[in-house]
């Protein structure tokens, strides 16, 4: 019964994080809220796996956590530099035969 209370508490905090993701006054609040949603989802997958007696849900939760981490890094990189590509390399100027 205690695990159902834990699952309910995770759902409530997940709801609060979703509200912050939609209402957040700054982009930083929204990015942080999306990261919290991903973390709470990992916790929920682990708790549900424990409740139903399926330990392989822990593996799914770990994979989801890695995807969440990579996704947040990608989003932060887009907001920092404007693209996912690495910094453009300056090519040397071609003289075209003039010296």
Short mmCIF file of the C-alpha atoms (twelve columns), coordinates in Angstrom:
data_MODEL
# 
_entry.id   MODEL 
# 
loop_
_atom_site.group_PDB 
_atom_site.id 
_atom_site.type_symbol 
_atom_site.label_atom_id 
_atom_site.label_alt_id 
_atom_site.label_comp_id 
_atom_site.label_asym_id 
_atom_site.label_seq_id 
_atom_site.Cartn_x 
_atom_site.Cartn_y 
_atom_site.Cartn_z 
_atom_site.pdbx_PDB_model_num 
ATOM 1  C CA . UNK A 1  0.000  0.000  0.000   1 
ATOM 2  C CA . UNK A 2  2.915  2.305  0.716   1 
ATOM 3  C CA . UNK A 3  4.164  1.991  -2.877  1 
ATOM 4  C CA . UNK A 4  0.823  3.208  -4.204  1 
ATOM 5  C CA . UNK A 5  1.187  6.296  -2.004  1 
ATOM 6  C CA . UNK A 6  4.684  6.827  -3.390  1 
ATOM 7  C CA . UNK A 7  3.379  6.465  -6.954  1 
ATOM 8  C CA . UNK A 8  0.620  8.980  -6.210  1 
ATOM 9  C CA . UNK A 9  3.120  11.444 -4.724  1 
ATOM 10 C CA . UNK A 10 5.310  11.122 -7.820  1 
ATOM 11 C CA . UNK A 11 2.266  11.783 -10.019 1 
ATOM 12 C CA . UNK A 12 1.405  14.902 -8.023  1 
ATOM 13 C CA . UNK A 13 4.933  16.294 -8.315  1 
ATOM 14 C CA . UNK A 14 4.924  15.356 -12.001 1 
ATOM 15 C CA . UNK A 15 1.771  17.433 -12.408 1 
ATOM 16 C CA . UNK A 16 3.372  20.409 -10.671 1 
ATOM 17 C CA . UNK A 17 6.410  20.134 -12.938 1 
ATOM 18 C CA . UNK A 18 4.179  20.024 -16.026 1 
ATOM 19 C CA . UNK A 19 2.399  23.161 -14.844 1 
ATOM 20 C CA . UNK A 20 5.764  24.879 -14.414 1 
ATOM 21 C CA . UNK A 21 6.794  23.708 -17.901 1 
ATOM 22 C CA . UNK A 22 3.736  25.340 -19.481 1 
ATOM 23 C CA . UNK A 23 3.500  28.452 -17.276 1 
ATOM 24 C CA . UNK A 24 7.166  29.082 -16.495 1 
ATOM 25 C CA . UNK A 25 8.017  32.745 -16.951 1 
ATOM 26 C CA . UNK A 26 11.482 32.107 -18.423 1 
ATOM 27 C CA . UNK A 27 12.926 29.522 -20.756 1 
ATOM 28 C CA . UNK A 28 15.236 28.380 -17.958 1 
ATOM 29 C CA . UNK A 29 12.228 27.501 -15.778 1 
ATOM 30 C CA . UNK A 30 10.738 25.503 -18.628 1 
ATOM 31 C CA . UNK A 31 13.939 23.589 -19.365 1 
ATOM 32 C CA . UNK A 32 14.375 22.756 -15.685 1 
ATOM 33 C CA . UNK A 33 10.729 21.643 -15.464 1 
ATOM 34 C CA . UNK A 34 11.156 19.349 -18.473 1 
ATOM 35 C CA . UNK A 35 14.225 17.849 -16.810 1 
ATOM 36 C CA . UNK A 36 12.201 17.287 -13.619 1 
ATOM 37 C CA . UNK A 37 9.435  15.631 -15.650 1 
ATOM 38 C CA . UNK A 38 12.007 13.248 -17.130 1 
ATOM 39 C CA . UNK A 39 13.409 12.433 -13.705 1 
ATOM 40 C CA . UNK A 40 9.962  11.840 -12.222 1 
ATOM 41 C CA . UNK A 41 9.110  9.595  -15.167 1 
ATOM 42 C CA . UNK A 42 12.192 7.490  -14.454 1 
ATOM 43 C CA . UNK A 43 11.120 7.214  -10.805 1 
ATOM 44 C CA . UNK A 44 7.584  6.287  -11.826 1 
ATOM 45 C CA . UNK A 45 8.807  3.548  -14.185 1 
ATOM 46 C CA . UNK A 46 10.964 2.107  -11.385 1 
ATOM 47 C CA . UNK A 47 8.140  2.215  -8.817  1 
ATOM 48 C CA . UNK A 48 5.612  0.654  -11.213 1 
ATOM 49 C CA . UNK A 49 8.136  -2.060 -12.046 1 
ATOM 50 C CA . UNK A 50 8.531  -2.791 -8.344  1 
ATOM 51 C CA . UNK A 51 4.760  -2.804 -7.744  1 
ATOM 52 C CA . UNK A 52 4.030  -5.257 -10.569 1 
ATOM 53 C CA . UNK A 53 7.091  -7.393 -9.811  1 
ATOM 54 C CA . UNK A 54 8.904  -6.781 -13.102 1 
ATOM 55 C CA . UNK A 55 12.576 -5.997 -12.358 1 
ATOM 56 C CA . UNK A 56 13.303 -5.425 -16.065 1 
ATOM 57 C CA . UNK A 57 11.503 -2.074 -15.730 1 
ATOM 58 C CA . UNK A 58 14.651 -0.824 -13.988 1 
ATOM 59 C CA . UNK A 59 16.562 -1.350 -17.241 1 
ATOM 60 C CA . UNK A 60 13.902 0.611  -19.110 1 
ATOM 61 C CA . UNK A 61 14.137 3.386  -16.523 1 
ATOM 62 C CA . UNK A 62 17.921 3.569  -16.932 1 
ATOM 63 C CA . UNK A 63 17.622 3.819  -20.720 1 
ATOM 64 C CA . UNK A 64 14.986 6.527  -20.344 1 
ATOM 65 C CA . UNK A 65 17.248 8.423  -17.944 1 
ATOM 66 C CA . UNK A 66 20.084 8.346  -20.468 1 
ATOM 67 C CA . UNK A 67 17.766 9.573  -23.231 1 
ATOM 68 C CA . UNK A 68 16.515 12.336 -20.934 1 
ATOM 69 C CA . UNK A 69 20.092 13.413 -20.199 1 
ATOM 70 C CA . UNK A 70 21.088 13.462 -23.866 1 
ATOM 71 C CA . UNK A 71 17.902 15.342 -24.776 1 
ATOM 72 C CA . UNK A 72 18.444 18.037 -22.161 1 
ATOM 73 C CA . UNK A 73 22.063 18.491 -23.266 1 
ATOM 74 C CA . UNK A 74 20.867 18.850 -26.883 1 
ATOM 75 C CA . UNK A 75 18.220 21.425 -25.949 1 
ATOM 76 C CA . UNK A 76 20.704 23.437 -23.912 1 
ATOM 77 C CA . UNK A 77 23.182 23.351 -26.789 1 
ATOM 78 C CA . UNK A 78 20.528 24.647 -29.196 1 
ATOM 79 C CA . UNK A 79 19.678 27.528 -26.874 1 
ATOM 80 C CA . UNK A 80 23.340 28.353 -26.343 1 
ATOM 81 C CA . UNK A 81 24.647 28.262 -29.899 1 
ATOM 82 C CA . UNK A 82 21.548 28.152 -32.090 1 
ATOM 83 C CA . UNK A 83 22.212 24.706 -33.586 1 
ATOM 84 C CA . UNK A 84 23.286 21.197 -32.669 1 
ATOM 85 C CA . UNK A 85 26.308 21.368 -34.961 1 
ATOM 86 C CA . UNK A 86 29.718 22.127 -33.600 1 
ATOM 87 C CA . UNK A 87 31.174 25.570 -33.997 1 
ATOM 88 C CA . UNK A 88 31.858 26.424 -37.652 1 
ATOM 89 C CA . UNK A 89 35.472 26.149 -38.686 1 
ATOM 90 C CA . UNK A 90 36.932 29.236 -40.339 1 
ATOM 91 C CA . UNK A 91 38.339 28.231 -43.703 1 
ATOM 92 C CA . UNK A 92 41.522 29.877 -44.880 1 
ATOM 93 C CA . UNK A 93 41.017 32.555 -47.478 1 
ATOM 94 C CA . UNK A 94 41.820 31.572 -51.054 1 
ATOM 95 C CA . UNK A 95 44.150 34.030 -52.682 1 
ATOM 96 C CA . UNK A 96 43.209 33.001 -56.224 1 
ATOM 97 C CA . UNK A 97 46.724 33.516 -57.559 1 
ATOM 98 C CA . UNK A 98 47.097 37.133 -56.430 1 
ATOM 99 C CA . UNK A 99 50.058 37.891 -54.200 1 
# 
